[in-house]
Amino acid sequence: MNIFLTGSTGFLGGKLIGNLMENVDHHVYVLVRNVSKGERLVNQFSEEKKNRIHLIKGDITQPYCGLSDEQFKKLQNLGMECFYHSAALVKFDVELSDELFEINYEGTKNTLELAKALGAEKFFYISTAYTVGKSSKGVEELYPLDAEYHNPYEASKVQSEHLVWSYQDQMEVSIFRPAIIVGDSKTGEADSEFTLYGFMRALHIFKRRVARNNSSDATVKYRVIANEEGTSNFVPVDYVADILSLAVTKAEPRKIYNITNPNPPTNIEILNMFKSALSFHELDLVHSGNITDLTPEEQQLNSMIDIFRVYLAGNVSFEDYNTQQLIKDTNVEHLNLSTSTLQMIIEAYFKN
């Protein structure tokens, strides 16, 4: 097949392309803003596979993704069976609302129009499990536009899902919703700066500041505001890529697939893993209802991770019936992320 991809020079893209390249008859056309970054990605593959990976310079914020007339005509003549759209801005700041909607919503509109113009038969939208917003139950259905959401990122993805759904009569559309993507379940390898990794980086920076100020004391506790019984839904990048690559032949139109962890770790379990990986045993948790007297250092720590607070407070359970049906009779097993594997993923980040 001829397969078009956006957002594929990022954390997830290389894994997905690697999977698609296992079929020697596939050619993938990868939209890139930064050609040099795209070339570094392509150079990871063998010569045979390099010949089937084609970089297309463009930008999803432009009509028809900014393709030149020459590029557009060439792709149109080839015929495009499948179109993956995963490019997105993953930031939660309220002040970035306009930029989030420009990239995540308008960018999705531009890719849908491009896919339609190229005659794509199937369109796969990579969204997020956190379109669930403030609900505690994640389902494999569209969420209401007027539901409550934590930040403009979530809202932009919800609106984008509804937009994708509106193209059902133009092509076959399916939506995939990964939860919090973490490192490879076999190697721990990751290149992300977002979500879990942004949180871990903040803890690492805070630990260095404490050490530099000579205020490290085994009797002192630095409390993170979180719900001890809350959970964080982590999914390894290879699991997500494996499921997405099945979409080419197995995804059903008008279906939504939650790519989530059926047994997510609790926040207290995660914090203990951070403490071990960082050798920072002074970290502790405090529930928001029990805050009375945060020290200046604790105020600083919590301000550094404030953007993640809504996710540290939640305890969302997700259905993934459609995903279980998708992987049935394949070599992809339903996720069982062990404590030891997650610890390895966390430690791999700090080692690297």
FENUR-V149408 format. One record per backbone hydrogen bond with DSSP energy under -1.0 kcal/mol. NH is the residue of the N-H (numbers start at 1). CO is the residue of the C=O. E is the energy in kcal/mol with one decimal. If there is no record, write none. Layout:
{{NH CO E} {NH CO E}}
This chain:
{{3 27 -2.6} {4 82 -2.6} {5 29 -2.7} {6 84 -1.6} {14 10 -1.1} {16 12 -2.0} {17 13 -3.0} {18 14 -2.3} {19 15 -2.0} {20 16 -2.5} {21 17 -2.3} {22 19 -1.4} {23 20 -1.2} {26 23 -1.8} {27 1 -2.6} {28 52 -2.7} {29 3 -3.0} {30 54 -2.8} {31 5 -2.9} {32 56 -2.7} {38 34 -1.9} {39 35 -2.6} {40 36 -1.9} {41 37 -1.7} {42 38 -2.5} {43 39 -2.3} {44 41 -1.5} {45 42 -2.0} {50 46 -2.7} {51 47 -1.6} {52 49 -1.8} {53 50 -1.5} {54 28 -2.9} {56 30 -3.0} {58 32 -2.5} {59 65 -2.2} {62 59 -2.0} {65 62 -2.1} {66 63 -2.0} {67 64 -1.6} {72 68 -2.8} {73 69 -2.4} {74 70 -2.0} {75 71 -2.4} {76 72 -2.5} {77 73 -2.1} {78 74 -1.4} {79 75 -1.7} {81 2 -1.3} {82 2 -1.5} {83 122 -1.7} {84 4 -3.2} {85 124 -2.9} {96 93 -1.4} {97 94 -1.8} {100 96 -2.8} {101 97 -2.4} {102 98 -2.1} {103 99 -2.4} {104 100 -3.0} {105 101 -1.2} {106 101 -2.6} {109 105 -2.3} {110 106 -2.4} {111 107 -2.0} {112 108 -2.5} {113 109 -2.1} {114 110 -2.0} {115 111 -3.0} {116 112 -2.5} {117 113 -2.3} {118 114 -2.2} {119 116 -1.2} {120 115 -2.8} {122 81 -2.0} {123 172 -3.2} {124 83 -3.1} {125 174 -2.6} {126 85 -2.6} {127 176 -3.3} {129 178 -2.6} {131 128 -1.4} {132 129 -1.2} {133 130 -1.4} {134 148 -2.1} {135 132 -1.7} {138 317 -3.6} {147 144 -1.3} {155 151 -1.8} {156 152 -2.6} {157 153 -1.8} {158 154 -2.2} {159 155 -2.4} {160 156 -1.6} {161 157 -2.2} {162 158 -2.0} {163 159 -2.0} {164 160 -2.7} {165 161 -2.4} {166 162 -1.3} {167 164 -1.9} {168 165 -1.4} {170 167 -1.8} {171 167 -1.6} {172 121 -2.6} {174 123 -2.2} {175 255 -2.1} {176 125 -3.0} {177 257 -3.4} {179 259 -1.9} {180 233 -2.5} {182 235 -2.3} {184 189 -2.1} {188 184 -2.2} {197 194 -2.0} {199 195 -2.1} {200 196 -2.5} {201 197 -2.2} {202 198 -1.8} {203 199 -2.0} {204 200 -2.3} {205 201 -2.5} {206 202 -2.4} {207 203 -2.4} {208 204 -1.9} {209 205 -2.1} {210 206 -2.5} {211 207 -2.3} {212 208 -2.5} {213 209 -2.0} {214 211 -1.3} {215 210 -2.1} {220 217 -2.1} {222 282 -2.8} {224 284 -3.3} {226 286 -2.0} {227 312 -2.1} {230 227 -1.4} {231 314 -1.3} {232 265 -1.9} {234 232 -1.2} {235 180 -2.6} {237 182 -1.7} {240 236 -1.9} {241 237 -2.5} {242 238 -2.3} {243 239 -2.0} {244 240 -2.6} {245 241 -2.4} {247 244 -1.1} {249 246 -1.0} {250 246 -2.6} {251 247 -1.3} {254 173 -3.0} {257 175 -3.0} {259 177 -2.4} {267 230 -2.6} {268 228 -1.1} {270 266 -2.2} {271 267 -2.8} {272 268 -1.9} {273 269 -1.6} {274 270 -2.4} {275 271 -2.8} {276 272 -1.9} {277 273 -2.8} {278 274 -2.7} {280 275 -1.8} {283 280 -1.4} {284 222 -2.0} {286 224 -2.4} {290 287 -2.4} {299 295 -2.6} {300 296 -2.1} {301 297 -2.5} {302 298 -2.7} {303 299 -1.9} {304 300 -1.6} {308 305 -1.7} {309 306 -1.6} {311 308 -1.2} {312 308 -1.4} {313 309 -1.1} {317 136 -2.1} {319 138 -3.1} {324 320 -2.3} {325 321 -2.0} {326 322 -2.1} {327 323 -2.1} {330 327 -1.7} {342 338 -2.2} {343 339 -2.4} {344 340 -2.0} {345 341 -2.2} {346 342 -2.3} {347 343 -2.6} {348 344 -2.3} {349 345 -1.3} {350 346 -1.4} {351 347 -2.2} {352 348 -1.6}}
